[in-house]
Amino acid sequence: MRVRTKRPSLSFRNTMSSLSKLLSILDLFGPQTLKIEPDTIAERMGLSRATVYRYVKDLCDAGMLTRVDAGSYSLGPRVIELDWMMRQYDPILIAGRELMHELSSQTGLAVFASVFYDGRIINTYIAEPTDTYHFAFGRGQPLPFFRGAQSKVLIAFQKGRRLQRLFDEHMANDPDSPYDWAGFSKAAKKIRKDGYCLTHDELNLGLAGIAAPIIQADLDEVVGSLSAVGSSQSFKLLRQETVIEMVMDTTRRIAENMRNPPSSITP
C-alpha cells in the first residue's frame, strides 16, 4: 500500500521562507561590513523597510544583532555565546580536540578542523605548537572554493549531482577558475581515490597542507576534514608519506570517537 506523505502547508512554507530571509541578514556582515543600516538591508535584499525593521527587531530580541548608534546595527552578543558553545560542544571537537593537539605536538605542524556548509568551507579549530605561522585564513574565515587542501577534500567528497551543482554555482562562470568541468571532476575523483589531498602554496606562500576527510560511517558522509599545515621544508624533514598516514589515521580515530565516544572524552 502506498503511504502518502503530507505536504507542508502553504503557511508553513511561507514561515520557513520568512525565516530564511531573516537569517540571510546575517550574511550581509563581513570584514568590510561590521555594521549596517536598515535601508542598506532593504536595498541589498529587495525587502520593504517595514519588513526589514520587523526582521531587525526580531534579531535584536534574539541577541543576534545589537544597535550601535542612531541608525546602525552590528552582530550581537548571542553570536559570541554560540561561538563559545561550538568551541566546547561541537561533536568533531569533542571527539578530536585532544587528537589534534597530539598530532600537532608530534609533527610540529598546525592542525586544522574544517567543515563544509552552504557552499562554504570554514576552519572551526586550529591546534598549533607555536605561533610561528601567520595564516591567510584562520578560524571562522571562509576559505576559497576548491583551493587549499581542506577546501579540496571537503568538496571532492560531496556526492554525485551535488558536485556538479557546486561546480556550476562556484566555478563554471568564474573567469579566474583554472578548471572546466572535466578537469574539476578528474581532480575530485583523484582526491577521493587517494583518500587525501596535498597542496603547496595555494593559500599561503611557502606552506604546504595535507587534508583528509572525517567520514561518519553510519551516515556514509563526510562531516568535516582534518589538515596538517606547515612549511614545505618541515614536510621534507618529516617525510611527506609519514604525515599523510598520521593525518589519515587521526581522522579515522576521530570518526570512531564520534561513533563510540570514550567516557574519558570531555568538552
Secondary structure, 3 states (H helix, E strand, C coil): CCCCCCCCCHHHHHHHHHHHHHHHHHHHCECCECCECHHHHHHHHCCCHHHHHHHHHHHHHCCCEEECCCCCEEECHHHHHHHHHHHHHCHHHHHHHHHHHHHHHHHCCEEEEEEEECCEEEEEEEECCCCCCCCCCCECCCCCCCCCHHHHHHHHCCCHHHHHHHHHHHCCCCCCCCCCHHHHHHHHHHHHHHCCEEEECCCCCCEEEEEEEEEECCCCEEEEEEEEEEEHHHHHHHCHHHHHHHHHHHHHHHHHHHHCCCCCCCC
